[in-house]
Amino acid sequence: MLVEVRLRPDVADPAGATVERALPALGFAGVHGVRIGKAVRFFVDADDEESARRRATEVTDRLLANLVIEEASVTLVGEGRSN
């Protein structure tokens, strides 16, 4: 699973603003709307995709995202097992 967590659109993003201000000095003019988030990848043992997605959403809502100021998306990215 891949979980992407980002600040809600109405929440200030100071890290994104800092990166956006630095870009022109590095030769990247015309880049705007920079928002910083986090991505978390993990495996879920489940009988089917729906169960895996439900479990990953529960993990996200309870641990990975602060749902007051952040929003998250859960994406199934493939099968695998990590030891």
C-alpha positions as CSV (number, residue, x, y, z in Angstrom):
1,M,0.0,0.0,0.0
2,L,1.0,3.6,-0.5
3,V,-0.4,6.3,1.7
4,E,0.1,9.9,0.8
5,V,-0.5,12.4,3.5
6,R,-0.7,16.2,2.8
7,L,-1.9,19.3,4.5
8,R,-5.4,20.3,3.8
9,P,-5.6,23.1,1.2
10,D,-6.7,25.7,3.8
11,V,-3.7,24.9,6.1
12,A,-0.5,27.0,5.7
13,D,2.5,25.0,4.5
14,P,5.7,26.8,5.7
15,A,8.0,24.1,4.3
16,G,6.3,24.3,0.9
17,A,6.6,28.1,0.9
18,T,10.3,27.8,1.8
19,V,11.0,25.5,-1.1
20,E,8.9,27.6,-3.5
21,R,10.9,30.7,-2.6
22,A,14.2,28.9,-3.1
23,L,13.3,27.5,-6.6
24,P,14.0,30.6,-8.7
25,A,17.5,31.0,-7.2
26,L,18.2,27.4,-8.3
27,G,17.0,28.1,-11.9
28,F,13.5,26.8,-11.6
29,A,11.3,29.8,-12.5
30,G,7.6,29.3,-13.0
31,V,7.2,26.6,-10.3
32,H,4.4,27.4,-7.9
33,G,1.9,25.9,-5.5
34,V,4.5,23.8,-3.7
35,R,3.1,21.7,-0.9
36,I,5.2,19.3,1.2
37,G,3.7,16.0,2.4
38,K,4.8,12.5,3.2
39,A,4.5,9.1,1.6
40,V,4.4,5.8,3.6
41,R,4.7,2.4,1.9
42,F,3.8,-0.8,3.7
43,F,2.4,-4.3,3.1
44,V,-0.9,-5.6,4.5
45,D,-1.7,-9.2,4.9
46,A,-5.3,-9.6,3.8
47,D,-7.6,-12.0,2.0
48,D,-8.6,-9.5,-0.7
49,E,-8.0,-6.0,-2.0
50,E,-11.0,-4.5,-0.2
51,S,-9.9,-5.9,3.2
52,A,-6.3,-4.6,2.6
53,R,-7.5,-1.2,1.6
54,R,-9.8,-1.0,4.7
55,R,-7.0,-2.0,7.0
56,A,-4.6,0.5,5.4
57,T,-7.2,3.3,5.8
58,E,-7.7,2.4,9.4
59,V,-3.9,2.6,10.0
60,T,-3.8,5.9,8.2
61,D,-6.7,7.4,10.0
62,R,-5.5,6.3,13.5
63,L,-1.7,6.8,13.2
64,L,-0.3,8.2,10.0
65,A,-2.4,11.4,9.4
66,N,-3.8,14.1,11.7
67,L,-7.2,14.3,10.1
68,V,-7.8,17.8,11.6
69,I,-5.2,19.4,9.4
70,E,-4.2,16.7,6.9
71,E,-5.9,14.6,4.2
72,A,-4.7,11.2,3.0
73,S,-5.1,8.8,0.1
74,V,-4.5,5.1,0.2
75,T,-3.4,3.4,-3.0
76,L,-2.8,-0.3,-3.7
77,V,0.5,-0.5,-5.5
78,G,1.1,-4.2,-5.8
79,E,1.7,-7.4,-4.1
80,G,4.8,-8.3,-2.2
81,R,6.3,-9.2,1.1
82,S,9.1,-7.5,3.0
83,N,11.1,-9.3,5.7
